[in-house]
Amino acid sequence: MMDILNQWIPNLIQLMPQFIESNIQTLIMIVFCGFVSLVFGILFGVILVVTRPGDILENKIIYIVLGKIIDLFRAVPGVILIMILRDVTKFVSGTYIGFQGSLFPLIVGTVPFFARQIEQAIAEVDQGLVEASEAMGLTPFQIIIRVYLRESIPSIIRGTSITLIALIGLTAVVGTIGGGGVGAFCYNYGFTKNQFDVMWACVISLVLMTIIIQSIGNYLARKTTH
């Protein structure tokens, strides 16, 4: 068996410890950055919905300003965003390169995308339910928790899956410009040294992560749909 592996993927076999470590780093990026982005994404998404014209906490200034800021960060390509945040990343993380230096720009790049996904999910809630809740005397906070968030759980799960998959791609981009994870491993050991078995192993690894996240998301969305 080892003879076959050494024949087909000789470079990967030699670099297996680094390959495993790079996958662990990517998984940590996805989990940590995904969680932080989910928290802020829900916060900003809810604010965008409840402050829009005609909603329970209508506030035109907050709605417009927050929306423009989110759109501004969404419009900046990930690579450029990482570059312009270099000094801020160094201040926050102590470094702007490697695994540690990848986390902050990943969060900044993901939160605006996540916020719009959450906004879209919450905006799909039937306004009749909101009006009925107001008539029953529920406070805005209670409406947000019991109506907006509770009724949009399946859509939030789908949006979360989409965002995490986009985050996988962003981790690979970060890796090619000094970050860590599978992207860095693929660039440093595969692309620059023309080791195609290493590059294909990285592609397969990222594809498997995508499939697993999408499958879990689809399952949870089906289970929470009512």
Sine and cosine of phi, psi and omega as CSV:
sin_phi,cos_phi,sin_psi,cos_psi,sin_omega,cos_omega
0.00,0.00,-0.72,0.70,0.00,-1.00
-0.90,0.43,-0.53,0.85,0.03,-1.00
-0.90,0.43,-0.64,0.77,0.02,-1.00
-0.91,0.41,-0.70,0.71,0.00,-1.00
-0.90,0.44,-0.66,0.75,0.03,-1.00
-0.91,0.41,-0.43,0.90,0.02,-1.00
-0.98,0.20,-0.66,0.75,-0.09,-1.00
-1.00,-0.01,-0.61,0.79,-0.04,-1.00
-0.74,-0.67,0.86,0.51,-0.08,-1.00
-0.89,0.46,-0.65,0.76,-0.04,-1.00
-0.94,0.35,-0.64,0.77,0.00,-1.00
-0.91,0.42,-0.63,0.78,0.02,-1.00
-0.86,0.50,-0.68,0.73,-0.01,-1.00
-0.93,0.37,-0.51,0.86,-0.06,-1.00
-0.98,-0.22,0.29,0.96,-0.09,-1.00
-0.83,0.55,-0.68,0.73,0.04,-1.00
-0.86,0.51,-0.68,0.74,0.03,-1.00
-0.92,0.39,-0.59,0.81,0.02,-1.00
-0.90,0.43,-0.70,0.71,0.02,-1.00
-0.89,0.45,-0.68,0.73,0.02,-1.00
-0.89,0.46,-0.64,0.77,0.00,-1.00
-0.91,0.41,-0.60,0.80,0.05,-1.00
-0.92,0.39,-0.63,0.78,0.05,-1.00
-0.89,0.45,-0.67,0.74,0.04,-1.00
-0.88,0.48,-0.69,0.73,0.01,-1.00
-0.89,0.45,-0.66,0.75,0.03,-1.00
-0.89,0.45,-0.65,0.76,0.05,-1.00
-0.90,0.44,-0.68,0.73,0.06,-1.00
-0.84,0.54,-0.73,0.69,-0.05,-1.00
-0.90,0.44,-0.73,0.68,-0.04,-1.00
-0.93,0.38,-0.78,0.63,-0.07,-1.00
-0.92,0.39,-0.80,0.60,-0.03,-1.00
-0.91,0.41,-0.58,0.82,0.04,-1.00
-0.90,0.43,-0.66,0.75,0.01,-1.00
-0.91,0.40,-0.75,0.66,0.01,-1.00
-0.88,0.48,-0.67,0.74,0.00,-1.00
-0.92,0.40,-0.57,0.82,0.04,-1.00
-0.90,0.44,-0.69,0.72,0.00,-1.00
-0.87,0.49,-0.79,0.61,-0.02,-1.00
-0.95,0.30,-0.54,0.84,0.03,-1.00
-0.90,0.44,-0.68,0.73,0.05,-1.00
-0.90,0.43,-0.69,0.73,0.00,-1.00
-0.86,0.51,-0.79,0.61,-0.04,-1.00
-0.94,0.34,-0.60,0.80,0.03,-1.00
-0.89,0.45,-0.68,0.73,0.04,-1.00
-0.89,0.45,-0.69,0.72,0.01,-1.00
-0.87,0.50,-0.67,0.74,0.01,-1.00
-0.88,0.47,-0.62,0.78,-0.04,-1.00
-0.96,0.28,-0.76,0.65,-0.13,-0.99
-0.97,0.26,-0.31,0.95,0.01,-1.00
-0.99,-0.14,-0.01,1.00,0.01,-1.00
-0.94,0.35,0.33,-0.94,-0.02,-1.00
-0.83,0.56,0.79,-0.62,0.06,-1.00
1.00,0.03,-0.01,1.00,-0.03,-1.00
-0.99,-0.10,-0.07,-1.00,-0.23,-0.97
-0.92,0.38,-0.46,0.89,0.02,-1.00
-0.79,-0.62,0.75,0.66,-0.08,-1.00
-0.78,0.62,0.81,-0.59,0.04,-1.00
-0.46,-0.89,0.98,-0.19,-0.13,-0.99
-0.88,0.47,-0.64,0.77,-0.06,-1.00
-0.91,0.42,-0.76,0.65,0.00,-1.00
-0.88,0.47,-0.69,0.73,-0.03,-1.00
-0.87,0.49,-0.71,0.70,-0.05,-1.00
-0.95,0.30,-0.74,0.67,-0.06,-1.00
-0.90,0.45,-0.76,0.66,-0.01,-1.00
-0.90,0.45,-0.65,0.76,0.02,-1.00
-0.88,0.47,-0.66,0.75,0.00,-1.00
-0.93,0.38,-0.64,0.77,0.02,-1.00
-0.90,0.44,-0.70,0.71,0.01,-1.00
-0.89,0.47,-0.70,0.71,0.00,-1.00
-0.91,0.42,-0.56,0.83,0.02,-1.00
-0.89,0.46,-0.74,0.67,-0.01,-1.00
-0.94,0.34,-0.52,0.85,0.04,-1.00
-0.93,0.36,-0.50,0.87,-0.07,-1.00
-0.97,0.22,-0.35,0.94,-0.03,-1.00
-0.99,0.13,0.84,-0.54,0.04,-1.00
-0.83,0.55,0.54,-0.84,-0.08,-1.00
-0.82,0.57,-0.68,0.74,-0.03,-1.00
-0.89,0.46,-0.71,0.70,-0.01,-1.00
-0.92,0.39,-0.63,0.77,0.01,-1.00
-0.87,0.50,-0.67,0.75,0.02,-1.00
-0.89,0.46,-0.63,0.78,-0.02,-1.00
-0.93,0.37,-0.71,0.70,-0.07,-1.00
-0.96,0.27,-0.30,0.95,0.03,-1.00
-1.00,-0.05,0.13,0.99,-0.13,-0.99
-0.83,0.56,-0.75,0.66,-0.04,-1.00
-0.92,0.39,-0.64,0.77,0.03,-1.00
-0.91,0.41,-0.65,0.76,0.02,-1.00
-0.88,0.47,-0.66,0.75,0.01,-1.00
-0.90,0.43,-0.60,0.80,0.01,-1.00
-0.93,0.37,-0.66,0.75,-0.06,-1.00
-0.97,0.23,-0.72,0.70,-0.14,-0.99
-0.98,-0.19,-0.21,0.98,-0.05,-1.00
1.00,0.01,-0.21,0.98,0.03,-1.00
-0.35,-0.94,0.41,-0.91,0.05,-1.00
-0.91,-0.42,0.18,0.98,0.03,-1.00
-0.82,-0.58,0.26,-0.97,0.05,-1.00
0.97,0.23,-0.11,-0.99,-0.04,-1.00
-0.86,0.50,-0.74,0.67,-0.03,-1.00
-0.88,0.47,-0.63,0.78,-0.01,-1.00
-0.97,0.24,-0.10,1.00,-0.02,-1.00
-1.00,0.07,-0.43,0.90,-0.18,-0.98
-0.91,0.42,-0.75,0.66,-0.07,-1.00
-0.89,0.46,-0.78,0.63,0.02,-1.00
-0.90,0.45,-0.51,0.86,0.06,-1.00
-0.90,0.43,-0.67,0.74,0.02,-1.00
-0.91,0.42,-0.73,0.68,-0.01,-1.00
-0.88,0.48,-0.60,0.80,-0.01,-1.00
-0.97,0.23,-0.40,0.92,-0.08,-1.00
-1.00,-0.07,-0.58,0.81,-0.08,-1.00
-0.82,0.57,-0.74,0.67,0.00,-1.00
-0.87,0.49,-0.65,0.76,0.03,-1.00
-0.90,0.44,-0.70,0.72,0.00,-1.00
-0.90,0.44,-0.67,0.75,-0.03,-1.00
-0.86,0.51,-0.67,0.75,0.02,-1.00
-0.93,0.36,-0.57,0.82,0.07,-1.00
-0.90,0.44,-0.69,0.72,0.01,-1.00
-0.92,0.40,-0.68,0.73,0.03,-1.00
-0.84,0.54,-0.73,0.68,0.00,-1.00
-0.89,0.46,-0.64,0.77,-0.01,-1.00
-0.90,0.43,-0.71,0.70,-0.04,-1.00
-0.95,0.32,-0.57,0.82,-0.02,-1.00
-0.90,0.43,-0.31,0.95,0.00,-1.00
-0.98,0.22,-0.17,0.98,0.00,-1.00
-0.91,0.42,0.70,-0.72,-0.01,-1.00
-0.86,0.51,0.84,-0.54,-0.01,-1.00
-0.92,0.40,-0.34,0.94,0.08,-1.00
-0.89,0.46,-0.59,0.81,0.04,-1.00
-0.92,0.40,-0.61,0.79,0.01,-1.00
-0.91,0.41,-0.72,0.70,0.00,-1.00
-0.89,0.45,-0.64,0.77,0.04,-1.00
-0.90,0.43,-0.62,0.78,0.02,-1.00
-0.92,0.40,-0.64,0.77,0.06,-1.00
-0.90,0.44,-0.65,0.76,0.01,-1.00
-0.90,0.43,-0.49,0.87,0.02,-1.00
-0.99,0.16,-0.09,1.00,0.06,-1.00
1.00,-0.02,0.25,0.97,0.03,-1.00
-0.94,0.34,0.61,-0.79,0.05,-1.00
-0.97,0.25,0.32,-0.95,0.04,-1.00
-0.81,0.58,-0.65,0.76,0.01,-1.00
-0.90,0.45,-0.67,0.75,0.03,-1.00
-0.91,0.42,-0.61,0.79,0.03,-1.00
-0.91,0.42,-0.66,0.75,0.02,-1.00
-0.87,0.50,-0.72,0.69,-0.06,-1.00
-0.97,0.26,-0.76,0.65,-0.16,-0.99
-0.99,0.11,-0.43,0.91,-0.06,-1.00
-0.94,-0.35,-0.91,0.41,-0.10,-0.99
-0.86,0.51,-0.83,0.56,-0.06,-1.00
-0.96,0.30,-0.69,0.72,-0.05,-1.00
-0.90,0.44,-0.69,0.73,-0.05,-1.00
-0.97,0.26,-0.31,0.95,-0.07,-1.00
-0.97,-0.26,0.22,0.97,-0.04,-1.00
-0.81,0.59,-0.76,0.65,0.01,-1.00
-0.85,0.53,-0.67,0.74,0.00,-1.00
-0.93,0.36,-0.58,0.81,0.04,-1.00
-0.91,0.42,-0.64,0.77,0.03,-1.00
-0.89,0.46,-0.70,0.72,0.02,-1.00
-0.89,0.46,-0.68,0.74,0.03,-1.00
-0.90,0.43,-0.57,0.82,0.05,-1.00
-0.91,0.42,-0.68,0.74,0.03,-1.00
-0.87,0.49,-0.72,0.70,0.01,-1.00
-0.87,0.49,-0.67,0.74,-0.04,-1.00
-0.93,0.37,-0.67,0.74,0.00,-1.00
-0.90,0.43,-0.60,0.80,0.04,-1.00
-0.92,0.39,-0.65,0.76,0.08,-1.00
-0.90,0.44,-0.58,0.82,0.02,-1.00
-0.91,0.42,-0.57,0.82,0.06,-1.00
-0.86,0.52,-0.72,0.70,0.03,-1.00
-0.89,0.46,-0.61,0.79,-0.02,-1.00
-0.94,0.34,-0.56,0.83,0.06,-1.00
-0.89,0.45,-0.59,0.80,0.03,-1.00
-0.92,0.39,-0.63,0.78,0.02,-1.00
-0.90,0.43,-0.71,0.71,0.01,-1.00
-0.85,0.52,-0.63,0.78,-0.02,-1.00
-0.89,0.46,-0.52,0.85,-0.04,-1.00
-0.98,0.21,-0.21,0.98,-0.01,-1.00
-0.84,-0.54,0.60,0.80,0.14,-0.99
0.96,-0.27,0.04,1.00,0.03,-1.00
-0.99,0.10,-0.32,-0.95,0.01,-1.00
-0.88,-0.48,-0.26,-0.96,0.06,-1.00
1.00,0.09,-0.22,-0.97,-0.06,-1.00
-0.89,0.45,-0.60,0.80,0.00,-1.00
-0.87,0.50,-0.69,0.72,0.02,-1.00
-0.91,0.40,-0.67,0.74,0.01,-1.00
-0.88,0.47,-0.70,0.72,-0.01,-1.00
-0.89,0.45,-0.68,0.74,-0.03,-1.00
-0.95,0.33,-0.72,0.69,-0.10,-0.99
-0.95,0.31,-0.63,0.77,-0.10,-0.99
-0.96,-0.28,-0.38,0.93,-0.03,-1.00
-0.99,-0.15,-0.89,0.46,-0.10,-0.99
-0.92,0.40,-0.78,0.63,-0.09,-1.00
-0.93,0.37,-0.36,0.93,-0.04,-1.00
-0.92,-0.39,0.14,0.99,0.02,-1.00
0.82,0.57,0.63,0.78,0.05,-1.00
-0.99,-0.13,1.00,-0.06,-0.16,-0.99
-0.94,0.35,-0.49,0.87,0.04,-1.00
-0.91,0.42,-0.56,0.83,0.05,-1.00
-0.92,0.38,-0.70,0.71,-0.01,-1.00
-0.89,0.45,-0.69,0.73,0.00,-1.00
-0.92,0.39,-0.59,0.81,0.05,-1.00
-0.89,0.45,-0.63,0.78,0.03,-1.00
-0.92,0.39,-0.67,0.74,0.03,-1.00
-0.88,0.48,-0.73,0.68,-0.01,-1.00
-0.88,0.47,-0.65,0.76,0.01,-1.00
-0.88,0.48,-0.73,0.69,0.00,-1.00
-0.92,0.38,-0.60,0.80,0.04,-1.00
-0.90,0.43,-0.67,0.74,0.02,-1.00
-0.89,0.45,-0.65,0.76,0.06,-1.00
-0.87,0.50,-0.68,0.73,0.01,-1.00
-0.89,0.46,-0.72,0.70,-0.01,-1.00
-0.88,0.47,-0.69,0.73,-0.02,-1.00
-0.90,0.44,-0.72,0.70,0.00,-1.00
-0.89,0.45,-0.70,0.72,0.00,-1.00
-0.90,0.43,-0.65,0.76,-0.01,-1.00
-0.91,0.41,-0.69,0.72,0.04,-1.00
-0.90,0.44,-0.67,0.74,0.02,-1.00
-0.88,0.47,-0.70,0.71,0.02,-1.00
-0.89,0.46,-0.66,0.75,0.00,-1.00
-0.89,0.45,-0.75,0.67,-0.02,-1.00
-0.92,0.40,-0.60,0.80,0.02,-1.00
-0.90,0.43,-0.65,0.76,0.04,-1.00
-0.91,0.42,-0.66,0.75,-0.04,-1.00
-0.93,0.37,-0.48,0.88,-0.05,-1.00
-0.99,-0.14,-0.05,1.00,0.03,-1.00
-0.97,0.23,0.75,-0.66,-0.01,-1.00
-0.66,-0.75,0.00,0.00,0.00,0.00
